[in-house]
Amino acid sequence: MPAMLKFTGEDKDLTLDELAAFIEAAKKAGVPGDNPIRAELSTTGKIKQVETALDTDRE
C-alpha cells in the first residue's frame, strides 16, 4: 500500500480553506501533479475526506 496524504474536515465537511491546505501540503510533499485525488463524500455530496498517494499513482 503506497504512502498517502489524507485530510479530513475539522467539522465533518471539508472547507475550501482546508482543501487549499491539502493541495499546498501535497505540492510541498512532492506529489506528482497528475496523481488522482480520492474523496469520501457525505450523503449530501459534501467532501468529508480527501487523499492522494505520495508517489506516482497509476491505479
Secondary structure, 3 states (H helix, E strand, C coil): CCCEEEEEECCECCCHHHHHHHHHHHHHCCCCCCCCCEEEECCCCCEEEEEEECCCCCC
